[in-house]
Amino acid sequence: MKKYIAIAVAVLVSSSLSGCAAMFHGTTQQVSVRSNVPGTELFVNEAYVGKDNGVTTFQKRKNYMITARKAGCTDTTVPASKSFDVITLLGLFIDYGIISILLIDGAATGAWQEFDQTSYVIDPRCA
């Protein structure tokens, strides 16, 4: 009997160590950024992504600003917006959301949010 209780406790603890949003949608999202203006340098949080287009990975717990920059033009910066990932609510069935939603998907990984877009087109303002 003790063996079965130990197995049940182990299964319960291991299932609560990862949140539903983190399990199903991960803690990162791949995002592509491009510009319609040739020669535009693209930056995410001031880190160079590419010229004219690029692909990068966003961590869901962080905030990002995307900038398009070209000599002779005015820079354009847009924030990468996020919204609540409804898959997170499945954690209510695991442990009433106490560990899986609040601690794992929320505080530890930020997986309870998802980026609204996975593709951005951003152009600098040229005269």
C-alpha positions as CSV (number, residue, x, y, z in Angstrom):
1,M,0.0,0.0,0.0
2,K,2.8,2.4,0.9
3,K,4.3,1.8,-2.6
4,Y,1.1,2.9,-4.3
5,I,0.9,6.0,-2.2
6,A,4.5,6.9,-2.9
7,I,3.9,6.4,-6.7
8,A,0.7,8.6,-6.5
9,V,2.6,11.3,-4.7
10,A,5.5,11.2,-7.2
11,V,3.1,11.5,-10.1
12,L,1.2,14.4,-8.5
13,V,4.4,16.3,-7.7
14,S,6.0,15.7,-11.1
15,S,2.8,16.8,-12.9
16,S,2.7,20.0,-10.8
17,L,6.3,20.9,-11.6
18,S,5.3,22.2,-15.1
19,G,2.5,24.4,-15.9
20,C,0.0,23.7,-18.7
21,A,1.0,26.7,-20.8
22,A,4.7,25.8,-20.5
23,M,4.0,22.2,-21.4
24,F,1.8,22.9,-24.4
25,H,3.0,26.2,-25.8
26,G,6.5,26.4,-24.3
27,T,8.3,29.4,-22.7
28,T,9.5,31.0,-25.9
29,Q,8.1,32.0,-29.2
30,Q,9.9,32.4,-32.5
31,V,9.3,35.8,-34.1
32,S,10.1,37.1,-37.6
33,V,10.8,40.7,-38.3
34,R,11.0,42.3,-41.7
35,S,11.0,45.7,-43.4
36,N,9.7,46.9,-46.8
37,V,12.4,49.5,-47.0
38,P,15.7,48.0,-48.5
39,G,18.8,48.5,-46.3
40,T,16.9,48.7,-43.0
41,E,18.6,47.3,-40.0
42,L,16.3,45.6,-37.5
43,F,16.9,45.5,-33.7
44,V,15.1,43.8,-30.8
45,N,15.9,45.5,-27.5
46,E,18.8,47.1,-29.3
47,A,20.3,43.7,-30.3
48,Y,20.9,43.4,-34.0
49,V,18.5,40.9,-35.7
50,G,19.2,41.4,-39.4
51,K,19.2,43.6,-42.4
52,D,15.8,43.8,-44.2
53,N,14.6,40.7,-42.3
54,G,15.4,38.4,-39.4
55,V,14.2,35.8,-37.0
56,T,14.6,35.7,-33.3
57,T,13.3,34.0,-30.2
58,F,11.3,35.9,-27.6
59,Q,11.2,34.6,-24.0
60,K,7.6,35.0,-22.8
61,R,8.6,36.4,-19.4
62,K,10.4,39.4,-21.0
63,N,9.2,42.5,-22.8
64,Y,10.6,43.5,-26.2
65,M,10.8,46.6,-28.3
66,I,11.4,46.2,-32.1
67,T,13.3,49.0,-33.9
68,A,13.8,49.6,-37.6
69,R,16.8,51.9,-38.4
70,K,18.1,53.3,-41.6
71,A,20.6,56.1,-42.3
72,G,18.8,59.3,-43.3
73,C,15.4,58.1,-41.9
74,T,13.7,58.4,-38.6
75,D,13.8,55.2,-36.4
76,T,10.5,53.4,-35.8
77,T,10.0,51.4,-32.6
78,V,7.1,49.2,-31.7
79,P,6.5,47.1,-28.6
80,A,5.8,43.4,-28.9
81,S,2.4,43.1,-27.2
82,K,1.3,40.1,-25.2
83,S,-2.0,38.6,-24.0
84,F,-3.1,35.9,-21.6
85,D,-2.7,32.3,-22.8
86,V,-5.9,30.5,-22.0
87,I,-4.2,27.1,-22.0
88,T,-2.9,28.2,-18.6
89,L,-6.3,27.6,-17.1
90,L,-5.9,23.9,-17.5
91,G,-3.7,24.1,-14.4
92,L,-7.0,24.4,-12.4
93,F,-7.5,20.7,-13.0
94,I,-4.1,19.7,-11.8
95,D,-3.6,21.6,-8.5
96,Y,-6.3,24.2,-8.6
97,G,-3.8,26.5,-10.2
98,I,-1.8,27.1,-7.1
99,I,1.5,25.8,-8.3
100,S,1.0,25.2,-12.0
101,I,-0.5,28.6,-12.8
102,L,0.9,31.0,-10.1
103,L,4.4,29.6,-9.6
104,I,5.3,27.8,-12.9
105,D,3.4,29.5,-15.7
106,G,3.4,32.9,-13.9
107,A,6.4,33.7,-11.8
108,A,9.0,31.2,-13.1
109,T,8.5,31.0,-16.8
110,G,6.0,33.7,-17.8
111,A,4.3,31.1,-20.0
112,W,0.8,32.4,-19.0
113,Q,1.4,35.1,-21.6
114,E,1.9,34.7,-25.3
115,F,3.0,37.3,-27.9
116,D,0.1,38.5,-30.0
117,Q,2.1,38.4,-33.2
118,T,4.8,36.1,-34.5
119,S,5.5,38.3,-37.6
120,Y,6.2,42.0,-37.6
121,V,6.6,44.4,-40.6
122,I,8.2,47.6,-39.4
123,D,9.6,50.4,-41.6
124,P,11.6,53.4,-40.7
125,R,10.0,56.8,-41.6
126,C,11.9,58.1,-44.7
127,A,11.2,61.4,-46.4
